[in-house]
Structure formats: C-alpha cells, structure tokens
C-alpha cells in the first residue's frame, strides 16, 4: 500500500512543479480564431509594434494575405513594411548581435510562442508591464519577472504601478506577493479598449503558431458530414447483407 501511495505521489509531482512556476494567475484571452477582422487587426498591430524586434520566421506574407482574406494591395499597404515581395518570410532587419547588446537577450522569434506559452500567458504578459525604476528599461513584468522587453504598448495602455503585499513566512524570511495594479496613466486607450487590442494580437499569434487551424476545423466539419452520409449507406447495406440470415 505504501508503495502504491509513493508511486502516486511521484506521478503527481510534476503537476506540483508546473503549478508552482506560474505564481501569477493568468487571465483568459478569450480570443476567437473565426473572427477574421480581429486577426487582421492583430496582424496590423503586430507589424507596427512587434516586428521591429520579433520575427515570425515561419510565416510568409502571401500566406497571411490568403488566410486573413486580404488583397495584395491591402497586404502591401498595411503589413509589408520590411519586405519587398509577398513571397518573403516575416523576418526582421535587426541583427542578433545588436539586439543582444541593446536588450541583453535577443528578442525571440514569436512564430511558435502561442503554442509554447499559451494564449492566456501572452494575453496576461502584455497587460502586466509596470513601472520599476530599478530596471534598466524602467519597467518590469509580473508574468516574466525582470523581462528585458520594453513596454512597447505604453502609448496605448499607459504606465501602471504594481502593488505587492510584503510579509514574512514561517521561517522569518521576507515574502513579496503581487496583489494588483493601479489604474494606468498616460495611455491613449481605456483598459477595456487596450484589452481588445491585446486580444487581437494574441489571436493573431495563435493563428501564426498553427495556420492550418482555420482550415482544419472546416475540414473536420466536412469529414463529419461525410461520415454521417456514409453511415446511412452502410446501414442499409448491412441490412441488405443480413436479410437472408435473420
Ligand atoms: C524593442 C524590442 C521589442 C519590441 C518592439 C517587442 N519586444 Fe517582445 N521581447 C523583447 C525582448 C528583448 C524579449 C526577451 C525578454 C526576456 O526574455 O527577458 C521579448 C520577449 C517577448 C515575449 C516572451 C517570449 C518568451 O517566450 O519568453 C513575448 C510573448 C513578446 N516579447 C511579445 C511581444 C509582442 C506581442 C510585441 C508587440 C506588441 C513585442 N513583444 C514587441 C523585445 C521587444
């Protein structure tokens, strides 16, 4: 019996570790891949605010236009600032060595981040920058502590401060728990409007991480419809075969 319990505990141990790493609660992104207008807005925000530092190296511009229902002209006018041909990938001009010198780390390619981190993580991350004078870039992030990314969406959100509850644990060591943000100041948008912008960006990043998702669901419905029709024929065929036996 003891051995069984030990085995069970061992099997569950990684769950505990996973829960412990996310000590900030993540907000639900509630993004919707079927909302093409949101994906189009997300692409535009991404190109304007993120593509300066982060590439999407597995995404080709013309594929984007096709999936997001954009014409070549819309593509060229709204999204293609760093490329000449629609067949190019969404890469960036910044050299990794320079990036490392400026930020301490190279901004990672974001093609697969939505799959690695999850939509809720990115959604919460982009809404969790707060003023921190002790950091070289002046901001910190509750989701990715000591992140070296500047708050690039500050013109929209403004700057917020974070409040922490300080205390001591059972052993007398000081503890610090994040308890909330103050109202952001100096942004062009209300918190609700800003959440919508972030939701669009996250939606776009989720699409980018798995572009076939859009089509896979359509194909799935088609397959189900086909199976239903096939079932009717199969049923009558079975009846025909078994008629003489019964
Ligand atoms: C000025 C350059 C710069 C811009 C512009 C920028 N980022 Fe970043 N970003 C960084 C750097 C540097 C990091 C690495 C942070 C770290 O690991 O400390 C980062 C990290 C991230 C991460 C975390 C990746 C991971 O898995 O750890 C996400 C998500 C992200 N950025 C999203 C965005 C989005 C979305 C935008 C546009 C709204 C954006 N970034 C604009 C520099 C930038």
Boltz pocket constraint, residues with backbone or C-beta under 6 A from the ligand:
constraints:
  - pocket:
      binder: B
      contacts: [[A, 45], [A, 46], [A, 49], [A, 50], [A, 51], [A, 52], [A, 53], [A, 54], [A, 103], [A, 105], [A, 106], [A, 107], [A, 108], [A, 110], [A, 113], [A, 117], [A, 122], [A, 125], [A, 126], [A, 146], [A, 147], [A, 148], [A, 149], [A, 150], [A, 152], [A, 153], [A, 201]]
      max_distance: 6.0
